[in-house]
Amino acid sequence: MAEVVIRPARPDDCDRLLELVRELAAYERAPDAVIVSPVAFEKAGFGPGAVWEALVAEDGGEVVGFALWFVRFSTWTGCRLYLEDIIVTGSRRGEGIGRRLFEAVIAVARDRGYAGLSWQMLGWNESARAFYDRFGARYDDEWVNCHLDL
């Protein structure tokens, strides 16, 4: 795995990032849920007023994983990094790539002086829970996720 490089995402990575998002959606039993267009995806990350940032894991010129986040603000604690997705392609899981991506995201949050990280995971995803447990993640049983689709 020494050849895997963690680097900031670039606009030319967006098509591959969306492939990985679709792979994750299929794994999470929602293969038709990804409706964002490639143009909207790229613009949201690299256009004027970009709202997300990402790091990619690249091996020999191929993006094999990524972590994508945005900043959220808490009136109680200040800025937190919200990890929207951390994805490693199925054939490369178990090689430590996800760990390296997650550690790099933690480093970004620390370097920027953020209060911490937040994210969601599906309750049935035991492998994700085991992954986050290794970092000492805290799970919130009090707050309820709410959504309003427009």
Protein Blocks (a to p, Z undefined) as FASTA:
>chain_A
ZZpccddddfklmmmmmmmmmmmmmmnopaklpmbdfklmmmmmmmghiabdcddddeeh
iafbdcdddddddfknopadddfbacddfklgonlmmmmmmmmmmmmmmmnopabdcddd
dfklmmlmmmmmmnopacdfkbccddddZZ
